[in-house]
Amino acid sequence: MSAGVVAVSPTPGWRTSGAVFLVLLLAAGSLFLVVVPRTFHVAPADGIVYVDAFHRALQGQVTVRGDLVGDTALDEAACRQPSLPADSLQWDCDPESGRQSTWRSTAWIHPPTSFFADAALTRAVGVVAPNVNPLDIGRLIGALWFALGGLLIVLLASAWGARPWAAAAVMLALLPTPLFVDTFAFVTPDRWVLIVGAGALLAATLWWRHHLAVPWLGVVGVVCGGLVKQTFLLAAATAMLLLVLLWWQDRRSRDPSRTGREVGGALVWLGGGAAVGAVLWQLAKISWGQPAAPAAAPDFLTLPARPDTALSLLFHGAWQIPMNDSAAVALEPMALLGISALMTLLLAGAAWGALFYRQPSEPGWPMAAAGVIAIGIGGLVVGVMGTLSGGAWLPSAPRYVMPAFAAYAVPLIVLAHRRWLLGLMWALAAIGALSWAFAPLL
């Protein structure tokens, strides 16, 4: 076996994969049944526009540039007492209060795919639960997206030598952390991040091993670039980086897995597909809406006064997963702070350890390097691009680099079969779930 072909554990069969999916789905569903009533508010800033886009999707409408946040979303925000600055909401919970919305939605910048998928599933569930608030149903559906994304990470990690149930244990330990709750238990396009991120890396791995035709990488690229959220371009970039690192590792082998020309072609398919997806979405936005006046939403971000502060904020989100900077679950149970900090250290230690304490010729090195580099550079690029395009300072945040999370997590997942570490993962999962179960209403 050449240096670039990583050691492979037996691919999980359909029974094991199905069992892992059901466990992840039941665990996430059970947790969110506890979390949703305890985080009743609408998340600040982006939360209200995502709720508005979700309610529009329930009516079969696409949010376009210039749309004002609708009355339904305003009712949800006011009646759920969102934790927003006092001067940003000038209405109360009375639907007859005669409020006037001047808050232009920013949800139009994202493809409506996730909102319409959530809306379709919400309508289906609403048939058997007609008295449940559609927004609460929409939030609970995040359990499905977590389970699907978690399964793809399990399959990816298994392809790199991990044991399926050890991989599932790591995902369950991460599930109760604030970043994952904020991502999957609220209506947001970010809840597809594991599906797209792990899917792109799995496709790259399968192609490298001659199990996937190269045109499929183009399809994956289109999904990363234009289906859900354009920060998911980082998923395509991470997969491309993985292929480059695999080729670099494999290039001196007597029996290389792929030639430089083959890798170059794969990069063209993957990168070209991502570019096509991004361009198609930009064209769709132009065709759906006309330019509007600047958004009236409050400006939460100001330009740092000192260059060193700006630099630190650009790297603020790098390598901090699953620590969270969002106010959506700012009042989470304090025990989760310790779990988040420990998981952050374990993920970083495994990834950086694999990068610096393994030889570049060892099987797991390319994935670890891809994760560490993509997390660091990705946060920097997203922060700079957001600042330049939005006209306001946009510091990097952990959620912006989540498309590269799968690569970053694989080194820890590969180690998780060790008895002490596996036991720790199951213990953290249980402690996290119990912390939410006994938490006060937020």
C-alpha positions in Angstrom: 0.0 0.0 0.0 1.4 3.4 -1.0 2.0 6.1 1.6 -0.9 8.1 0.4 -3.5 5.4 0.9 -4.6 5.7 4.5 -5.3 2.7 6.7 -8.9 1.8 6.4 -11.2 0.1 9.0 -14.1 -2.0 7.7 -16.7 0.3 6.3 -19.8 0.2 8.6 -22.5 -1.9 7.1 -26.0 -0.6 6.6 -27.2 -2.1 9.9 -24.4 -0.4 11.9 -24.9 2.9 10.0 -28.7 2.7 10.5 -28.2 2.0 14.2 -25.8 5.0 14.6 -28.2 7.3 12.7 -31.1 6.2 15.0 -29.0 6.7 18.1 -27.9 10.2 17.0 -31.5 11.1 16.0 -33.1 9.9 19.2 -30.4 11.6 21.3 -30.7 14.9 19.5 -34.5 14.7 19.5 -34.7 14.0 23.2 -32.2 16.7 24.0 -34.0 19.3 21.9 -37.3 18.4 23.5 -35.7 19.6 26.7 -33.7 22.5 25.2 -36.4 24.2 23.1 -38.7 25.0 26.1 -35.7 26.3 28.0 -34.4 28.5 25.3 -37.8 29.9 24.3 -36.5 33.2 22.9 -35.7 34.0 19.3 -31.9 34.2 18.8 -30.7 37.8 18.4 -29.5 39.5 15.2 -29.7 36.8 12.6 -32.2 34.8 14.5 -35.2 37.0 13.8 -34.5 37.2 10.1 -34.1 33.4 9.9 -37.5 33.0 11.7 -39.0 35.4 9.2 -37.5 33.5 6.2 -38.8 30.2 7.8 -42.3 31.6 8.1 -42.2 32.9 4.5 -41.1 29.5 3.4 -44.1 28.0 5.2 -46.2 30.2 2.9 -44.2 29.2 -0.2 -42.4 32.6 -0.4 -38.7 33.3 -0.9 -37.1 36.2 1.0 -35.7 38.7 -1.4 -33.6 41.8 -1.0 -35.6 44.7 0.4 -38.2 42.5 2.3 -39.0 43.8 5.8 -39.2 41.4 8.7 -42.9 40.3 8.7 -45.5 40.5 11.5 -45.3 36.8 12.3 -41.6 37.0 13.1 -42.1 40.2 15.0 -44.8 38.5 17.1 -42.4 35.5 17.8 -39.6 37.8 18.8 -41.6 40.1 21.0 -43.6 37.4 22.7 -40.6 35.2 23.3 -38.7 38.1 24.9 -35.5 38.0 22.8 -32.2 39.0 24.4 -31.6 42.0 22.2 -30.5 45.5 23.0 -33.3 47.5 24.5 -33.5 50.1 21.7 -33.6 47.5 18.9 -37.2 46.3 19.5 -39.8 49.1 19.6 -42.8 46.9 20.0 -44.5 44.8 22.6 -46.2 41.4 22.6 -49.6 42.8 21.7 -50.3 42.0 18.0 -52.6 45.0 17.9 -49.9 47.4 19.1 -49.6 49.1 15.7 -45.9 48.6 15.4 -44.1 49.4 12.2 -41.3 47.2 11.1 -38.3 49.0 9.6 -36.0 46.0 9.9 -34.9 44.8 6.5 -34.3 41.1 6.4 -30.8 39.9 5.6 -31.8 36.3 5.0 -32.0 36.9 1.3 -28.2 36.6 1.1 -28.6 32.8 1.7 -30.1 30.3 -0.7 -33.6 29.4 0.6 -33.0 25.6 0.5 -32.7 25.0 4.2 -35.7 27.2 5.0 -37.9 25.4 2.5 -36.7 22.0 3.7 -37.5 22.9 7.3 -40.9 24.3 6.2 -41.8 21.1 4.3 -40.9 18.9 7.3 -42.7 21.3 9.6 -45.9 21.1 7.6 -45.6 17.3 7.6 -45.2 17.1 11.3 -47.9 19.7 11.8 -50.4 17.2 10.4 -50.1 15.0 13.4 -49.3 17.9 15.9 -51.6 20.7 14.7 -51.5 22.5 18.1 -47.7 22.9 18.3 -46.1 26.2 17.3 -44.6 25.8 13.8 -41.4 27.5 15.0 -41.0 24.9 17.8 -41.4 22.1 15.3 -38.9 23.7 13.0 -36.4 23.9 15.8 -36.9 20.3 16.7 -36.3 19.2 13.1 -32.6 20.2 13.7 -32.3 16.8 15.3 -32.6 15.3 11.8 -29.9 17.5 10.3 -27.6 16.7 13.2 -28.2 13.0 12.9 -27.5 13.0 9.1 -24.4 15.2 9.5 -23.2 13.1 12.4 -23.6 9.9 10.4 -21.5 11.3 7.6 -18.8 12.2 10.1 -19.0 8.6 11.4 -18.6 7.3 7.9 -15.8 9.7 7.1 -13.9 8.9 10.3 -14.4 5.1 9.8 -12.8 5.5 6.4 -9.7 7.0 8.2 -9.5 4.2 10.8 -12.0 5.1 13.5 -14.5 2.8 15.0 -18.2 3.7 14.3 -19.5 3.8 17.8 -16.4 5.7 19.1 -17.1 8.3 16.4 -20.8 8.4 17.5 -19.7 8.9 21.1 -17.6 11.9 20.2 -20.6 13.4 18.3 -22.9 12.8 21.3 -20.4 14.5 23.6 -20.4 17.5 21.4 -24.2 17.6 21.0 -25.1 19.4 24.3 -22.4 22.1 23.9 -23.7 25.6 23.3 -22.3 25.9 19.8 -24.0 22.7 18.7 -27.2 23.6 20.4 -27.1 27.1 18.9 -26.5 25.6 15.5 -29.0 22.7 15.4 -31.7 23.7 17.9 -32.5 27.0 16.2 -33.8 27.7 12.7 -30.7 28.6 10.7 -29.0 27.5 7.5 -25.9 26.6 9.6 -27.6 23.3 10.7 -26.6 21.7 7.4 -23.0 22.4 8.0 -22.0 18.9 9.1 -23.8 17.4 6.1 -22.0 19.6 3.6 -18.6 19.6 5.4 -18.4 15.9 6.1 -19.9 15.1 2.7 -17.3 17.0 0.8 -14.4 15.3 2.7 -16.0 11.9 2.3 -16.4 12.4 -1.5 -12.7 13.5 -1.7 -11.6 10.4 0.3 -13.7 8.1 -1.9 -12.4 9.6 -5.1 -8.8 9.3 -3.9 -9.4 5.6 -3.3 -11.0 5.0 -6.7 -14.5 4.5 -5.3 -16.1 7.6 -6.8 -16.0 9.1 -10.3 -14.5 12.5 -10.6 -17.6 14.3 -12.0 -19.3 13.7 -8.6 -16.8 16.1 -7.1 -18.3 18.8 -9.4 -21.7 18.0 -7.9 -20.3 18.3 -4.4 -18.7 21.6 -5.3 -22.0 23.0 -6.6 -23.6 22.0 -3.3 -20.8 23.7 -1.3 -21.0 26.9 -3.3 -24.6 27.5 -3.9 -27.1 25.2 -2.2 -27.3 26.3 1.5 -24.9 29.1 2.5 -21.8 30.5 0.8 -19.6 30.2 3.9 -19.9 26.5 3.1 -17.4 27.2 0.3 -14.9 26.5 3.1 -16.0 22.8 2.9 -15.0 22.6 -0.7 -11.7 24.4 0.1 -11.0 21.9 2.9 -11.7 18.9 0.6 -9.4 20.5 -2.0 -6.7 21.0 0.6 -7.0 17.4 1.7 -6.5 16.2 -1.9 -3.4 18.4 -2.3 -1.9 17.1 1.0 -2.6 13.5 0.0 -0.9 14.0 -3.3 2.1 15.7 -1.6 2.4 12.8 0.8 2.0 10.2 -2.0 4.1 11.8 -4.7 7.4 9.9 -3.9 5.7 6.5 -3.6 6.8 3.8 -6.0 3.1 3.1 -6.6 1.3 6.4 -6.3 -2.5 6.3 -5.8 -3.1 9.3 -8.1 -1.0 11.2 -10.5 -0.5 15.0 -10.4 -2.7 15.3 -13.5 -5.5 13.3 -11.9 -5.4 15.4 -8.7 -5.3 18.6 -10.8 -8.4 17.4 -12.6 -10.2 16.6 -9.4 -9.4 20.1 -8.0 -10.8 21.6 -11.2 -14.0 19.6 -10.8 -14.4 20.4 -7.1 -13.3 24.1 -7.3 -15.1 24.7 -10.6 -18.3 23.2 -9.2 -18.1 25.4 -6.1 -17.5 28.5 -8.3 -20.5 27.5 -10.6 -22.7 27.1 -7.5 -21.7 30.4 -6.1 -22.3 32.2 -9.4 -25.6 30.6 -10.0 -26.8 31.7 -6.6 -25.6 35.3 -7.2 -27.6 35.3 -10.5 -30.6 33.9 -8.7 -30.5 36.7 -6.1 -30.2 39.3 -8.9 -33.3 37.9 -10.6 -35.4 37.6 -7.5 -35.0 41.1 -5.9 -34.0 44.7 -6.6 -31.4 46.7 -4.6 -32.9 48.2 -1.5 -32.0 50.9 1.0 -29.4 50.0 3.7 -30.7 47.6 6.3 -32.3 49.2 9.4 -31.1 46.5 11.7 -28.9 47.7 14.6 -25.2 47.7 14.0 -23.7 45.4 16.6 -20.1 45.6 15.2 -17.6 48.5 15.3 -14.2 48.7 13.8 -11.5 47.9 16.5 -9.4 50.9 17.3 -6.0 49.1 17.4 -4.5 46.8 14.8 -3.5 44.2 17.3 -7.1 44.0 18.5 -8.3 43.5 14.9 -5.8 40.7 14.4 -6.8 38.9 17.5 -10.5 39.2 16.5 -9.8 37.8 13.1 -8.4 34.6 14.7 -11.0 34.6 17.5 -12.9 31.7 16.1 -9.9 29.6 15.0 -9.4 26.3 16.8 -12.0 27.2 19.5 -14.8 24.7 18.5 -17.0 23.9 20.4 -16.6 27.1 22.4 -19.4 29.5 21.5 -19.7 33.3 21.2 -23.4 33.5 20.4 -25.9 35.1 22.7 -28.6 32.7 21.6 -27.7 30.3 24.4 -25.7 32.8 26.5 -27.5 31.6 29.6 -26.7 27.9 29.1 -26.1 25.7 32.1 -22.7 26.5 33.5 -21.6 22.8 33.5 -21.6 23.0 29.7 -18.8 25.7 29.9 -16.5 23.1 31.4 -17.6 20.4 28.8 -17.0 22.9 26.0 -13.6 23.8 27.2 -12.6 20.2 27.7 -13.8 19.2 24.2 -12.0 22.2 22.7 -8.8 21.1 24.3 -9.2 17.5 23.2 -10.0 18.4 19.6 -7.1 20.9 19.4 -4.7 18.5 21.1 -5.6 15.6 18.9 -5.4 17.7 15.7 -2.3 19.6 16.5 -0.7 16.5 18.0 -1.3 14.6 14.8 0.1 17.5 12.8 3.4 18.0 14.7 4.0 14.6 16.4 3.4 12.4 13.4 5.6 12.2 10.4 4.0 13.6 7.2 4.3 10.2 5.7 1.9 8.7 8.3 -1.7 7.9 7.2 -3.6 10.4 9.4 -1.4 13.4 8.8 -3.1 14.9 5.7 -6.5 15.0 7.4 -5.1 16.6 10.6 -3.2 19.2 8.5 -6.2 20.0 6.4 -8.3 20.5 9.5 -5.9 22.7 11.3 -5.0 24.8 8.3 -8.7 25.2 7.1 -9.9 26.2 10.6 -7.2 28.9 11.0 -7.1 30.3 7.5 -10.9 29.9 6.9 -11.7 32.0 9.9 -9.4 34.7 8.7 -10.8 34.7 5.2 -14.4 34.7 6.3 -13.8 37.6 8.7 -12.0 39.7 6.1 -14.5 39.0 3.3 -17.4 39.7 5.6 -15.9 43.0 6.7 -15.1 44.1 3.1 -18.5 43.1 1.7 -20.7 44.2 4.7 -19.1 47.5 5.5 -19.0 46.6 9.2 -16.3 44.8 11.2 -17.0 41.0 11.2 -14.7 39.2 13.6 -14.3 35.5 13.0 -16.4 33.2 15.1 -16.4 29.4 15.6 -19.6 28.9 13.6 -17.9 30.4 10.5 -15.3 27.7 10.4 -17.7 24.8 11.1 -17.6 23.7 7.4 -14.1 22.5 8.2 -15.0 20.9 11.5 -15.1 17.3 10.2 -11.5 17.4 9.2 -10.5 18.9 12.5 -12.5 16.3 14.5 -11.2 13.2 12.7 -7.9 12.9 14.7 -9.8 12.9 18.0 -12.4 10.5 16.7 -9.7 8.1 15.5 -8.3 8.0 19.0 -11.6 7.7 20.7 -11.6 3.8 20.7 -9.2 3.9 23.7 -11.1 2.8 26.7 -10.5 5.9 28.9 -11.3 8.3 26.1 -14.4 6.4 25.0 -15.6 6.4 28.6 -15.0 10.1 28.9 -17.0 10.8 25.7 -20.0 8.9 27.0 -19.7 10.6 30.4 -19.6 14.0 28.9 -22.6 13.3 26.7 -24.6 12.2 29.8 -23.5 15.1 31.9 -24.3 17.6 29.1 -27.8 16.1 28.6 -28.5 16.1 32.4 -27.3 19.7 32.6 -29.9 20.8 30.2 -32.6 18.6 31.8 -32.1 20.3 35.2 -31.5 23.8 33.8 -33.9 26.6 34.6 -36.0 28.2 31.9 -33.9 30.7 29.9 
